[in-house]
Amino acid sequence: MTAKAMRRFVFSPSGPSGLPISVESIGYNPDQEPITRPDGYPKYHWIQTEEGEGILNYANETIRLTEGTGVLLPPGLPHSYEASVPGIWRTYYLTFGGEAAAQIISSFGVQTSSQYRLDSNSTFVTLLSTMLARLDTDTDMFGLETSIDAYRFLGMLSKYGQINQMYTSRNIERLIPILKWMEENLGDSDVGLDDFAEIAQMSGRQLSKLFQRAFGLSPYAYFVQMRIHKAKELLAGRSELTVAAIAELTGFRDPSHFVATYRKTTGMTPQHFRKVYS
C-alpha cells in the first residue's frame, strides 16, 4: 500500500472571533513523530490512528491507540505519544478551541481523556479524511465551514464512538460522590470549589485535574452546566414557574446573572428556550 503524503491545514488567527468552535489545525501524518508536551496543548486535541499503533501517556495512564481508535485531550493536560513500532503509525488529528467548545463537548456527552473506538460501519471513521479532501480543493481561509465540520465531528463522535469503559470508569468512579452532591445542592448559590474539595476529600487542585481528565471542564464549570440542564427541564416542564423562580431554584444569585449565563451557554435566552421547547 502506498502511504498518503502528509497534509496539514492551519487556519488564520485573523479570522472572525466568536465562533462556537474555532478549528486551529487539521492534518494527516503518515509517519507520526514522538511528541512530549509537559504543559499539555493549549487547545482541544483529537488524535486518531489510521494505521499502525501508538502509545499515549497522560494522567498517569498508558493506552495503546490501535487502528480505528482515538482520544480527545483537553487543553493543558500533560501528555506524550509515540509509535509503538517506529515508522508504523499513521494518524489524523484535529485541534480546536472556541467560545462554546467546552459547552458543546459537554452537551454531546463527549468525554475527554477517554479512548474511543470508532464504529467501522459509519462514515465517522473517514470523516477527517473527507474534511481534508474538501480543504484540498476549497478555500476556507477563516475556517467557517471547518467550524461546522468540527461541530459535526463531535456529534458523530457522540453517536458512533464507543468508549473504553474499563479506563473511563476509573476516573468517573472517583467523582461519583461529588457528582451526586452537586445534583443535590444545585440551588445553593454559596457553593464553591472549597465545598467540592471537602466533599471529594481531596485538594482543590487534585479535584480540578480529575474533572479536566474526565470532562474537560473545571469542577465549577461542570456545576454550572448541571444548573443549566436543570433550568432547561424547569423551563420546558414547569410553565407556572417564572424565570426569576427558576434562577433561584438553580442557584443563581439573581435573574440577570441567570439570563446572561444561560444565553452564553446555550445561545438563547431562557424566555426564547421556553417559547421554542415548552
Secondary structure as UniProt FT lines:
FT   STRAND          7..10
FT   TURN            13..14
FT   STRAND          22..29
FT   STRAND          35..37
FT   TURN            38..39
FT   STRAND          44..52
FT   STRAND          54..58
FT   TURN            59..60
FT   STRAND          61..65
FT   TURN            67..68
FT   STRAND          69..73
FT   TURN            75..76
FT   STRAND          79..83
FT   TURN            86..87
FT   STRAND          89..97
FT   TURN            99..100
FT   HELIX           101..108
FT   TURN            112..113
FT   STRAND          115..118
FT   TURN            120..121
FT   HELIX           123..126
FT   HELIX           127..137
FT   TURN            141..142
FT   HELIX           144..160
FT   STRAND          161..163
FT   HELIX           165..184
FT   TURN            185..187
FT   TURN            189..190
FT   HELIX           193..200
FT   HELIX           204..215
FT   HELIX           219..237
FT   TURN            239..240
FT   HELIX           243..249
FT   TURN            250..251
FT   HELIX           255..266
FT   HELIX           270..277
//
